[in-house]
Amino acid sequence: MSLTALLFVLVYFFCIFKAVAGRPIFGLYAYLLAFYAHPPAQWWGHALPDLRWAFLAGIISLISILYYSKDTKSSFFSFFENKVFFAFSVYVLLQYFWAISPYLHKEYMILVVKFMLLIFLIQNSIKGEKDLKGFILANLLGVCYYAYIGMFVQTSGRLEGIGTPGMESANQLGQHMAVVLIFSGYLLFTDLGKKKIIYLGLLALALNGVLLTESRGVLVGVIISLSFSVFLIPKNKIKQFSGYAVLALLAGSVLVGPQIIERFDSMVGENDQQDKSAESRMVIIKAQIEMFLGNPIFGYGHRGTLLLSPEYVPEEFMTSSDGLGARRASHNFLFGLLVDHGIVGTSLYLLVIFSCWRKVRYIYKTSKNNEDSQIYTSVLIGLGLALFALMIAGMGSNNKKLEIDIWLYALIPLIHHFVIQKRISVDVNNKKNI
């Protein structure tokens, strides 16, 4: 067994032991370790037994929550967003009966059940500021690990295909990393003390990892979301925000490579012709509009675009796909939703997103008149901006199967709840003192 494999096993089972001993958050840490390292895809992982590491960590976390948090655990239906996502999940299960391919649709049915379990685990494992900071740091370290692979292991071409579950392409990997980079950055507005220099170094490494994916959609999403961040500056942090914004611009200017510039330049050729990749996306969107109009209410089920593409996408834009012959999958999150799940499913899914944004906006606007936790309010803003960046990036690459947005749907309502509960507690104490 290699030293890397041994280290993974030691850290993993230490977290499992802590979870069994009554700390569910450590079960979540074990899940994140298995998610980012993903032993089956690593050279050192072949020496380890196939334990389904992430699944085992999730089950241990669930048992720890149910056993140790009997009086304090949150019901899945405690939050409006969870109720809506549950309704979306039920709709996905019903679609099995009319999906074009029940076999392929079953894949997403399993995923949405897993996503609901993840929401429950996250919302019941994070009990306060310390757990929230630990969760954010664990994700940042995972992204830094991917950046390390891109810098020292996979040193040529775009950063992709490194065995990450559900993130095979550079675009998907870049979207996940960018989301973590954005919401992790907002911990800078909290009291990190002397650790701030180290934390800045981790953020710079994560930024380099995002740039190594060379995803144009991701970079556009990050730039647009950071542009909107000037309207959501954490309370009393204008000077700090300005300083970090300058640092981010400088770091981005230094780390951006010629390959990224070439990819943007290639979008417009000598005759103002888009490169094949960008052009094909517009062709697919046009085809998806026609697909959607064929069944606008209920949709065709998971992978609808892929299955219908031979009938709607011109042959020159087709590529081989999973042994199904010449086909083309969706490269757009919104149109992928519309084709797969119709107006009914898409409306439910978008309602979750808009409700999350509404809660972020409410806490930001009202925090000026309340003594809220700086950690909660700052991170909540970061989560809202990260979700915005993900949706923008999803216009160029379908992210429907990514887990990272599910983590956001779990965290945003949870932190909103923490802030509101603290305000209620303060109001009650003030009334008692009058």
N, C-alpha and C positions, 0 to 999 in steps of 0.2 A: 504494500500500500504506500502510495506517495505521501510526502509531507503535506501537500495540499489537501488530499483526501482525508488524511488524519485530522487536520485542522478543521475541516468542514464537519466531520463526524463529532468532534469534541464540542464545537460551538453549538451545533444543532441539538445534540442530546442534553447539553447544559440548559438550553432554552426549554426543551421539552420537560426536563426535570423541574425547572422553575414553574412552568405552567401547571404541572401536576401538583406542585406544592402550594398552589393557590394564586399564582400570578398569570392570568390569562394573556396579558400583553406579551409575555415571553413566547407563548404559543404562536402569536402573530409574528413575532420576530423570527421564529423558526420557519414559518411559512414564507416570509420575505427572503430569508437566506436560501431556501430551496427554490424560490421563484427566480432570484437573480443568478445564483450559481448553477442551478439546474444540472445536477450531476449526470443524468443520462446523456447529455449532449457534450460533456467535457471529457477530455482525454483521461483525466484522473478519476472520472466517475465510473469507468468500466470496472474498476477494482472493487466497487461497492455493490451491495445487493440492491435489487430493484424493489425498493420499499414504497414507491410512490410518495416521495418525501413531502411534497407540498400537501397532498391529501391527508397524510398521517398527521402533519402539524395542524391542519384545519380541524380534524376530528378531536385531537387532544385539546385544542383551544375551546371547542364547543363543549366538551365534557367539563373542562375547568370552569367555564362560564356557568353552566347549568348546576354544577355542584357547589361552587363557592359564592355565586352571586344570586342566590335564590330570591333575595329581597330587593336587590338593587339592579338586576339586569333589565334592560329595556326590551319591550316587546318589539317585534319587527314592525308592527303597525303603530308604533309610537309617533312616527313622523309621516307627514302628508306625502312626501316624495316616495317613501317606501310603499305606501298604499297604491300610488299610481304605478310604480314599477311592478308591483305584484299584479295589478290589472293588466299591464303590458305582458307580463310573463304568462298569465292565464290565456291571453289572446294568442300568444305564440304557441301554446300547447294546443289550442283549438285549431290553429292553422294546419296542424298535422293532417286533418281530415280532407283538406283541399289543396295542400301544397303540391307543386309540380313533382317534386322528388321527396317523398316522405323520408327516404333514407338520409338525404343531405339535410333535410329540415330537422331531423332528430338530433343532429350535431348541435344546432343552436338551442334546441329545447333543453338539452343537458347543460349547456352553458348558462342559460338564464336561471336555472335552478341553482347552479354553482354561484352565480352572481348574487342571488338573494341570500345565500348562506354567507357569502363574504361580507355583505352589508351588515348582517346580524353580528358577525364576529368582530368586525371593526368597531361598530357602535357599542359593543359590550366589553371590548378589551381596553379601549381608551377611556380611562376614568378621570383624567385631569390633565393639567399642563405638562407634568413630567412625562406621562405616557405619550402625549401628543408630540412633544419634542423628540422623544425616542423614536417614534414612528417615522417622523420626518427625517431624522438623521440616518436611520436604517435605509430608507429609500435613497437618500443622497449618496451613501456609501455604495449602494448597489449600482447606481448610475456611474459613479466614479470607477467602479470595477469594469463596467463596459467601456469607459473611456480608456482605461489601462489596456484593455484588449486591443482597442483600435490603435493605440500608440505604439505598443511593444510586441503584440502577437500577430494581429492581422494588419500589417503595415502597408498594404497596397490596396487600392480601390476604395470603394465606399464601405463604411462600417455596417455590415449586415451579415445574415446567415451565421450568427454565432451561437445558435442553439437556444435562443430565448423563446419560451413558450408563447405562442400567439403573436410573435413579433419577428417573423422570418425576414421581412423586407426592411430596407433602410428607412423607408418612410414610416413604417409602423414603429420601429425601434426609436427613430428620431422623435416621434410624437410622444412616446412614453417618457423619454429622457427630458424633453423640453418641459413637460408638465411638472415633473419632479424639480427641475431646475428653478422654475418660476416660484412654486409655492415654498420651496426650501429657502429661496432668497429672502423671503419676508421674515425669516427668523432673525435676520440682521437688525431688525427694528426692535428686538428684545434685548434683554441684558445677557450677553454672552461673555462679558468680562474679557480676560486675556485669551480666551479661546477664539475670539473673533478673527484673529489673523489666520489661524488654522482653518476656520470655517470659510473664510474668503478663498483660501487656497483650494478647498474642496469644490467650491462653486466654480472657480476658474477651470478646474479639471473637468467638471461636469459640462460646462459650456463648450469646452474643446471636444468632448464626446458628441454633443449635439451637432457641432459643425462637421465632425468626421462622417456623419451619416449623409452629408451633402444633400439633404432634402429641401428643395425649394419651398414646398408647401409649409413645412415646419418652420423654416426661417421667416416666412411671411407671417405666419401665425404669431410667432414670438414678437416680431417687430410691431405688429398691429396691437397686440395685447399690451406691450410695454408702452406704446404710445398712449393708450387709454389709461395707463396707470397714473398719469399725471393728474387725473380727475379723482383718483382714489388713494391719495397719500394718507398713510396712517396718521392719527391724531398727534399733533405737536412734533412731527417728524419731517418737516419740509426741508430743513437744512441737511439732515442725514440722507433723505431721499435724493436730493440734488447731488450729493457727493457720490452715492452709490450709482446713480445714473451715469455720471461721468466715468466712473471706474468700469461699468459695464460696457460703455461705448469704446473705451480704450482697449479693454480685454478683447472685445469682439473684433476690433480693427487689427489687433496683433495676431489673433488666432485664426482669422479667416484665411483659408488657403486659396490658391489659384484655381483648384478644381471647382470650387463652389462658384467663383466668378465666371468660369467657363460655362458652367451649367446654366447660369442665368443668361449669359450672352447667347447661348445656343438656342434660346427660346425665339429669337428673332434672327433670321439669317440675312444674307446679302439682299434677298428679294422680299424682305419682311415676311418670310415664311417661317411658321413655328416649327420647332424640331418635332420629330415623329412622336416622341413621348407626350409632349404637351398637346399636339394636334389630336392624338388618339383619345385623349381625355374628353375633349369637346365633342368628338364623334360619338363616344360612348354615352355622354350625357344626353345628346340629341336622341340617341336610340332609347335611352331609359325613359325619356318623356313619352315616347310612343308606347313603350311597354306599360308604363303607368296608366296611360289613358285606356289601355285595353282592360284593366281591372283596377280602377282607381280606389275603390272602397276597401277591399279586403286583401289585396296583394297576392303574390304568387308563392310565398314561402321563402325560406332561407335559400340563398344563392340563386335567386330568381334571374338576376341579370346574366349570370354565367350560363344558366340553362336556356335562356331565350335568345342569347346573343347571336347564334347562327341565323336567326330569322330577321334580325334588326341591324346588326353591325356589318358594314362592308367587309368583304373577304380580306382585303389588304391590311386591315387593322386587327385581324384575328391572330391569336397565338395558341399554342398547345396548352392544355390545362388538365392536370391530374388524370391523364389517360382518357379524357372525355372527347378527344379530338380538338379541332380548331374552335376555340371559344374565347370569350373575353369577359373578365369579371369587372365588377363595379370599382371605380376609382374615386367615388364621391360618396361620402357618408350620408348626406341628405337624400340623394336620389337612390342610393342603395336601400335606405329605409322605405322610401315610397314604393319602390318596385317590390320589395320583399314583403312589406307589411301593410301597404296601402294607407289610406288616410286614417283609418282607425288606429293602427299600431303606431304610425308616425306621430299622430297627435298625442298619444299617451307618452311616448318617449320624449318628445320635445317639451311636454308639460313638466316633466321631471327637471329638465335643464333650466327652463325659465323660472321654475319655482326656486331652484338653487340660487340663481342670479338675483331673484327678488329678495331672498333672505340676506344675501351678502350686501345688497344695496341698503336694506333697512338697517342693518347693524352699523354700517358705515355712517349713514346719515344721523342716526340717533346716538352714536358713540360720543359725539361732541358735547352732549349734555349729560353724560354718565361717566362714572369712574370704572370703566370696564378693564378687564385683563388685557394688557398690551399684547400678550402672546396670542390670545384668542382673536382679537380684532385684526391684528396684523396678518396672522396666518389665514384668517377667513378671506381677507382681501386677496392674498396670494392665491388661494384656492379658486376664487371666482375668476381671476385673471387667467389662471392656468386652464380652467374649463373653457374660457373664451378662446384661448390660443388653440386648444385641442379641436374645437369646432371649426375654426378657420382652417387649420391644417387638414381637417377631415374633408374639406372641399376638393382637395387634390389627391387624397388617398383614403380609402374606406377604413374607418377605425371601429366598426361596429363590434368586432370581436375582442377588442382590447379590454384589459381589466382596469386600466388606470382611470377611466372615466367612472367606473363603478366605485372605485375608492373615493372619488370626489363626491359622488352622490351620497356616500355614507358619511363623509367627514363634514360637509357643509351643514346639513341639518343638525348634526351632533354638536358642532361648535356653536351654532346659533342657539341651540337649546341650553348649552352651558352659560352663555352670556345672558340669556333671558332669565334663567334660574337665579343667577347671581344678582341681577337687578331686582328681582322679586324679593330675594333675601334681604338686600340692602333696604328696600322700601319698608319691609316688615319691621326691621330693627329700628329704622328711623321713627316709625309710628310708635313703637314701644317706648322710645326715649323721649317722646313729646309729653 
